[in-house]
Amino acid sequence: MPISAISIVPAKPKRQNKQGVSSLADTPSQSVSSLSTVDAPKSIASTDSTEWRPRQTSAPKALSKKISWWQSPASHIIQRLPKPLIQFAERKLLFPGANAKARKEAPSLGALKAALLQSGDAYQFHLADRIQEVSFVSQHDSQQLQHRAWFIPPQGKMPTILVSGPNMGHLNHILDLLPFTLVGYGVLTYEYPGYGKTAGKPTEAGLYRSVEAASDYLTQQHHIPAEQQIGYGVSLGGAVTAHLAAHRPLKAVILESTFTSLPETADRLLQKHLHPTMTGLSKKLQNQFDSAEKMGHIQCPLLILHADEDPLLPVDFAHCLYQKAASVQKKLAVIERKRHLLPADDVNQQLWEFFDNLDHYRIPKNRN
């Protein structure tokens, strides 16, 4: 693999509806500027032979403010909300997996094993016996939290993939990585504070302490040093993994569909959905998750995955993280998809190639 590379991965052909027309999900969204343009009435005749176009004139500042208000009244209301209310909404949006309904629906290991055994697949029968439910403790100020985790031990000296999931926090993400356990990889996925059966409340500092405790658990309980751990973060988990990689000498790092920082993400989303000039709200946020600042401290091999038309987090976040990364061996794979979380098949194809090119070992080729 080249020392650094950016690749565009084509997706499968787009599906069409019965009339042969691409579905709404395949249609590019209309820009804010085009929405604000007023079409000319057909009954109005042009004064010359050229096509009628709206006049491109700049309105007075006072009028512009009034137009801005009527175009997006919600933006003005939100900007005037008190800081505690904004931070309350921030917690609800950032950590949806910590609400009562999501915690009640948290998957159980028994249900997972039952599904594997009912699949009729020989290797899934084998994996059902290898998956363990374990726990580790993280220190949060004066409180100790016990985290629930699922663990598949590695075979021999093979690395272990330490997974920090998206903000829904499902442990079922381990299923996507089961093919890698066939060639000896270990996998550990864990719950954030306040998720599933883990007590506490999720915060930025709390998530950082949690992933550090997960890494320490692998080292202290299973003799898997940081140099044999591969950090894998998805969406919000990408920021958590970036923090770990900036403070531990990991073997490699994988960041999937993640962002540069929470304030920049908030500004971009509000400008996209409310008003293009809306700024300043991010200063009231409690959490930062500044991955862009940490990329300069990541020295290990790095793989960044992102959809080219991610509807939630734009792909230029991935380009920014790639450019700021200090890693000598790094790759950005942009996959042609119109979704936030990428399909497992697309991800695993990139992971096989990335793992094949890590320095100290090569994966056996019989991995069907």
C-alpha positions as CSV (number, residue, x, y, z in Angstrom):
1,M,0.0,0.0,0.0
2,P,1.3,3.5,-0.7
3,I,2.4,5.5,2.2
4,S,-0.6,7.8,1.9
5,A,-3.5,7.6,-0.5
6,I,-7.0,8.8,-1.2
7,S,-9.3,6.5,-3.1
8,I,-12.8,6.8,-4.4
9,V,-14.7,3.5,-4.1
10,P,-17.6,3.2,-6.5
11,A,-20.9,1.9,-5.1
12,K,-23.3,-0.6,-6.7
13,P,-25.6,0.9,-9.5
14,K,-28.4,2.9,-8.1
15,R,-31.8,1.2,-7.8
16,Q,-34.6,2.6,-9.8
17,N,-38.3,2.5,-9.2
18,K,-40.9,0.8,-11.4
19,Q,-41.1,3.8,-13.7
20,G,-37.3,3.8,-14.2
21,V,-36.8,7.0,-12.3
22,S,-34.2,7.3,-9.5
23,S,-35.8,7.4,-6.1
24,L,-35.9,10.5,-4.0
25,A,-32.9,9.4,-1.9
26,D,-30.8,9.4,-5.1
27,T,-31.9,13.0,-6.0
28,P,-29.4,15.7,-5.0
29,S,-30.9,18.0,-2.4
30,Q,-31.7,21.6,-3.4
31,S,-29.3,24.2,-2.1
32,V,-30.3,27.0,0.2
33,S,-29.5,29.6,-2.3
34,S,-31.8,28.0,-5.0
35,L,-34.6,27.9,-2.5
36,S,-34.4,31.6,-1.9
37,T,-34.6,32.5,-5.6
38,V,-38.0,33.6,-6.8
39,D,-39.0,32.2,-10.2
40,A,-40.4,34.7,-12.7
41,P,-44.2,34.5,-13.4
42,K,-44.8,33.0,-16.9
43,S,-47.2,35.8,-17.7
44,I,-44.6,38.6,-17.5
45,A,-43.0,39.3,-20.8
46,S,-39.4,40.3,-21.0
47,T,-38.5,43.7,-22.3
48,D,-35.9,42.3,-24.7
49,S,-35.2,39.0,-26.4
50,T,-33.2,37.5,-23.6
51,E,-34.6,35.2,-20.9
52,W,-35.9,36.9,-17.8
53,R,-33.7,36.6,-14.7
54,P,-34.1,38.1,-11.3
55,R,-32.1,41.2,-10.7
56,Q,-28.8,40.5,-8.9
57,T,-28.8,43.5,-6.5
58,S,-27.8,43.8,-2.9
59,A,-30.4,44.8,-0.5
60,P,-29.8,47.4,2.2
61,K,-28.6,46.0,5.5
62,A,-31.8,46.7,7.4
63,L,-33.9,45.0,4.7
64,S,-31.5,42.1,4.6
65,K,-32.0,41.5,8.3
66,K,-35.8,41.5,7.8
67,I,-35.5,39.1,4.9
68,S,-33.2,36.9,7.0
69,W,-35.7,36.9,9.8
70,W,-38.6,35.8,7.6
71,Q,-36.5,33.2,5.8
72,S,-35.5,31.5,9.0
73,P,-37.2,32.6,12.2
74,A,-36.1,29.5,14.0
75,S,-32.5,30.4,13.6
76,H,-33.0,33.7,15.6
77,I,-35.1,31.9,18.2
78,I,-32.4,29.2,18.7
79,Q,-29.6,31.7,18.9
80,R,-31.4,33.5,21.8
81,L,-32.0,30.3,23.8
82,P,-30.3,30.3,27.3
83,K,-27.1,28.2,27.5
84,P,-28.5,25.6,30.0
85,L,-31.4,24.8,27.6
86,I,-29.0,24.4,24.6
87,Q,-26.8,22.1,26.6
88,F,-29.8,20.0,27.6
89,A,-30.8,19.6,24.0
90,E,-27.2,18.9,23.2
91,R,-27.1,15.9,25.6
92,K,-30.4,14.5,24.2
93,L,-29.2,14.8,20.6
94,L,-25.6,13.7,21.1
95,F,-26.3,10.7,23.4
96,P,-29.7,9.2,22.2
97,G,-28.5,5.7,23.3
98,A,-28.6,6.8,27.0
99,N,-32.4,7.4,27.1
100,A,-34.7,5.0,29.0
101,K,-36.2,3.4,25.8
102,A,-32.8,2.7,24.2
103,R,-31.4,1.2,27.4
104,K,-34.4,-1.1,27.7
105,E,-33.8,-2.3,24.2
106,A,-30.1,-2.9,24.7
107,P,-29.2,-6.3,23.2
108,S,-28.4,-9.3,25.4
109,L,-25.6,-11.8,24.8
110,G,-28.1,-14.7,25.1
111,A,-30.2,-13.3,22.2
112,L,-27.1,-12.9,20.1
113,K,-25.8,-16.4,20.7
114,A,-29.3,-17.8,20.0
115,A,-29.3,-16.0,16.6
116,L,-25.9,-17.3,15.7
117,L,-26.9,-20.9,16.6
118,Q,-30.1,-20.7,14.6
119,S,-28.2,-19.4,11.5
120,G,-27.2,-22.9,10.4
121,D,-23.7,-21.6,9.6
122,A,-20.9,-23.7,10.9
123,Y,-18.5,-20.8,11.7
124,Q,-21.2,-18.9,13.5
125,F,-21.8,-22.0,15.7
126,H,-18.1,-21.8,16.6
127,L,-18.3,-18.0,17.3
128,A,-21.3,-18.4,19.6
129,D,-19.0,-20.3,22.0
130,R,-16.2,-17.7,21.8
131,I,-18.1,-14.5,22.5
132,Q,-17.9,-13.6,26.2
133,E,-19.7,-10.9,28.2
134,V,-17.1,-9.2,30.4
135,S,-16.8,-6.0,32.4
136,F,-14.2,-3.5,33.3
137,V,-14.2,-0.4,35.6
138,S,-13.5,3.2,34.7
139,Q,-12.9,6.0,37.2
140,H,-15.2,9.1,36.9
141,D,-14.1,11.7,39.5
142,S,-15.0,10.0,42.8
143,Q,-17.2,7.4,41.2
144,Q,-16.3,4.0,39.7
145,L,-18.4,2.7,36.8
146,Q,-18.6,-0.9,35.7
147,H,-19.0,-1.2,31.9
148,R,-20.6,-4.1,30.2
149,A,-18.6,-5.3,27.1
150,W,-18.5,-8.2,24.6
151,F,-15.2,-9.8,23.9
152,I,-13.8,-12.3,21.5
153,P,-10.2,-13.2,22.5
154,P,-7.6,-13.1,19.8
155,Q,-5.7,-16.2,18.6
156,G,-2.0,-16.3,19.4
157,K,-0.4,-12.9,18.9
158,M,-3.0,-11.5,16.6
159,P,-4.3,-7.9,17.4
160,T,-7.5,-7.0,19.0
161,I,-9.9,-4.5,17.5
162,L,-11.2,-2.1,20.2
163,V,-14.6,-0.7,18.9
164,S,-16.1,2.6,20.0
165,G,-19.5,2.7,18.5
166,P,-21.9,5.4,17.3
167,N,-24.0,7.5,19.6
168,M,-26.7,4.8,19.6
169,G,-24.1,2.6,21.2
170,H,-25.2,-0.9,20.2
171,L,-22.9,-3.8,21.1
172,N,-24.2,-5.6,18.1
173,H,-21.6,-3.8,16.1
174,I,-19.4,-6.8,16.9
175,L,-21.4,-8.8,14.4
176,D,-19.9,-6.8,11.5
177,L,-16.4,-7.8,12.5
178,L,-17.0,-11.5,13.0
179,P,-15.3,-12.4,9.7
180,F,-12.0,-11.1,11.1
181,T,-12.2,-13.4,14.1
182,L,-11.9,-16.4,11.7
183,V,-8.3,-15.5,11.0
184,G,-7.5,-14.8,14.6
185,Y,-8.4,-11.2,15.4
186,G,-9.9,-10.4,18.8
187,V,-12.7,-7.9,19.2
188,L,-13.8,-5.9,22.2
189,T,-16.9,-3.6,22.1
190,Y,-18.2,-1.8,25.2
191,E,-21.0,0.4,26.5
192,Y,-20.6,4.1,27.2
193,P,-21.6,5.5,30.6
194,G,-25.4,5.6,30.8
195,Y,-25.8,3.1,27.9
196,G,-27.4,-0.3,28.1
197,K,-26.6,-1.9,31.4
198,T,-23.8,0.5,32.3
199,A,-24.6,3.2,34.9
200,G,-23.7,6.8,34.9
201,K,-24.2,9.7,32.5
202,P,-22.4,10.2,29.2
203,T,-20.0,13.2,28.9
204,E,-17.0,13.9,26.7
205,A,-14.6,13.3,29.6
206,G,-16.5,10.2,30.6
207,L,-16.3,8.6,27.1
208,Y,-12.5,9.3,27.1
209,R,-12.1,7.6,30.5
210,S,-14.2,4.7,29.3
211,V,-12.1,3.9,26.2
212,E,-8.9,4.3,28.2
213,A,-10.2,1.8,30.8
214,A,-11.2,-0.6,28.0
215,S,-7.6,-0.4,26.6
216,D,-6.2,-0.9,30.1
217,Y,-8.5,-3.9,30.6
218,L,-7.1,-5.6,27.5
219,T,-3.6,-4.9,28.7
220,Q,-4.0,-5.9,32.3
221,Q,-6.5,-8.8,32.1
222,H,-5.5,-10.3,28.8
223,H,-1.9,-9.2,28.3
224,I,-2.7,-7.4,25.0
225,P,-0.6,-4.2,25.0
226,A,-1.6,-1.0,23.3
227,E,0.8,-1.9,20.4
228,Q,-1.5,-4.9,19.7
229,Q,-4.7,-2.9,19.8
230,I,-6.5,-1.5,16.7
231,G,-8.7,1.4,17.6
232,Y,-11.9,1.5,15.6
233,G,-14.4,4.4,16.0
234,V,-17.7,4.9,14.2
235,S,-19.3,8.3,14.0
236,L,-19.2,9.7,17.6
237,G,-16.9,6.8,18.4
238,G,-14.4,8.2,15.9
239,A,-13.8,11.1,18.3
240,V,-13.4,8.7,21.2
241,T,-10.9,6.6,19.2
242,A,-8.9,9.6,18.1
243,H,-8.5,10.6,21.7
244,L,-7.2,7.1,22.6
245,A,-4.8,7.1,19.6
246,A,-3.4,10.5,20.6
247,H,-2.5,9.1,24.1
248,R,-1.7,5.5,23.5
249,P,0.8,3.8,21.0
250,L,-1.9,1.8,19.1
251,K,-1.1,-0.6,16.3
252,A,-3.5,1.1,14.0
253,V,-6.6,3.4,13.9
254,I,-9.8,3.2,11.8
255,L,-12.2,6.2,11.8
256,E,-15.5,5.7,10.0
257,S,-18.0,8.4,9.2
258,T,-16.8,10.8,11.9
259,F,-16.3,14.6,12.3
260,T,-13.6,17.2,13.0
261,S,-15.2,18.7,16.1
262,L,-18.6,19.0,17.7
263,P,-18.8,22.8,17.4
264,E,-18.0,22.7,13.7
265,T,-20.5,20.0,13.2
266,A,-23.2,21.9,15.0
267,D,-22.6,25.1,13.0
268,R,-22.6,23.1,9.7
269,L,-25.9,21.3,10.5
270,L,-27.6,24.5,11.6
271,Q,-26.4,26.4,8.6
272,K,-27.6,23.6,6.3
273,H,-31.1,23.1,7.8
274,L,-31.9,26.6,9.3
275,H,-30.0,29.5,7.8
276,P,-26.7,29.8,5.9
277,T,-25.4,32.7,8.0
278,M,-26.2,31.1,11.4
279,T,-23.1,31.1,13.7
280,G,-22.2,31.4,17.3
281,L,-24.4,28.7,18.8
282,S,-21.5,26.3,19.0
283,K,-19.9,28.5,21.6
284,K,-22.6,27.5,24.0
285,L,-22.0,23.7,23.7
286,Q,-20.7,21.8,26.7
287,N,-18.8,19.1,24.7
288,Q,-16.1,19.7,22.1
289,F,-14.8,16.3,20.8
290,D,-12.1,18.1,18.9
291,S,-10.7,15.3,16.8
292,A,-9.0,17.6,14.3
293,E,-6.7,18.9,17.1
294,K,-5.7,15.3,18.1
295,M,-4.8,14.1,14.6
296,G,-1.4,15.6,14.7
297,H,-0.6,13.3,17.6
298,I,-1.6,10.1,15.9
299,Q,1.5,8.3,14.5
300,C,0.3,4.8,13.8
301,P,-1.2,3.5,10.5
302,L,-4.5,5.2,9.8
303,L,-7.6,4.4,7.7
304,I,-10.4,6.9,7.3
305,L,-13.7,5.8,5.7
306,H,-16.5,8.1,4.7
307,A,-19.5,8.2,2.3
308,D,-19.2,10.8,-0.5
309,E,-22.7,12.0,0.1
310,D,-23.1,11.5,3.8
311,P,-26.4,13.3,4.7
312,L,-25.3,14.0,8.3
313,L,-21.5,14.6,8.3
314,P,-20.0,16.0,5.0
315,V,-17.1,14.2,3.5
316,D,-14.8,17.2,3.8
317,F,-14.6,16.4,7.5
318,A,-12.8,13.2,6.5
319,H,-10.5,15.1,4.1
320,C,-9.6,17.6,6.9
321,L,-8.8,14.7,9.4
322,Y,-6.7,13.0,6.7
323,Q,-4.7,16.2,6.0
324,K,-4.1,16.9,9.7
325,A,-3.0,13.3,10.6
326,A,0.7,12.9,11.4
327,S,0.6,9.2,10.4
328,V,3.1,8.2,7.7
329,Q,1.0,5.3,6.6
330,K,-2.5,6.6,6.0
331,K,-5.4,6.2,3.6
332,L,-8.7,7.9,3.0
333,A,-11.3,5.8,1.3
334,V,-14.3,7.8,0.0
335,I,-17.2,5.4,-0.8
336,E,-20.0,6.3,-3.1
337,R,-22.9,6.1,-0.8
338,K,-25.8,8.4,0.3
339,R,-25.9,7.3,3.9
340,H,-24.2,8.1,7.2
341,L,-23.2,4.7,8.5
342,L,-21.6,2.6,5.8
343,P,-22.7,-1.0,4.9
344,A,-20.6,-3.7,6.5
345,D,-19.6,-5.2,3.1
346,D,-18.1,-1.9,1.9
347,V,-16.3,-1.4,5.2
348,N,-14.9,-4.9,5.5
349,Q,-13.5,-4.8,2.0
350,Q,-11.4,-1.7,3.0
351,L,-10.4,-3.3,6.3
352,W,-9.0,-6.5,4.6
353,E,-6.8,-4.3,2.4
354,F,-5.7,-2.1,5.3
355,F,-4.9,-5.0,7.6
356,D,-3.0,-6.8,4.8
357,N,-0.6,-3.9,4.7
358,L,0.2,-3.4,8.3
359,D,3.9,-3.7,8.9
360,H,4.4,-6.7,11.2
361,Y,2.3,-9.4,9.8
362,R,0.0,-10.4,7.0
363,I,-3.4,-12.0,7.2
364,P,-3.8,-15.5,5.7
365,K,-5.4,-15.5,2.3
366,N,-8.0,-18.2,3.1
367,R,-10.6,-15.9,4.5
368,N,-13.7,-16.9,2.6
